Amino acid sequence: MKRGIISSTAAGAAAATLLATLLWGAPAFAAMAAIETVQALENESDEAVEEAIHRAVQAAVRGALAMGLPRVELRGARILRGAVSVQILARDAESGEIEQESTGTVAPESPEEPTL
């Protein structure tokens, strides 16, 4: 008979835990991703570098939006041999504030482009 009492107690505890989770809600987790994009350089002129950075940022933002992460922060851009590399940090709207060391932040409602 002790086995029946122990299983009833365990089942009751599990039910109470489930009920508490449903009543108070499960914790929400914020989504965040670092996205790095590389674009080829046509030549090493300033205009070509700016255009490649612009294309890389656009590609990274499209990727973030495809993942459902509407807020992006430009974390850095590097000029490589024959290419540029751009890294963004993307997050969902529920995430808290991102570190303030950024070079620019863009939200979908923002008419401005990120500062480079």
Secondary structure, DSSP 8 states (H G I E B T S, - for coil): -HHHHHHHHHHHHHHHHHHHHHHH-------EEEEEEEEE-SSSSHHHHHHHHHHHHHHHHHHHHHTT--EEEEEEEEEETTEEEEEEEEE-TTS----S--SEEE-TT--S----
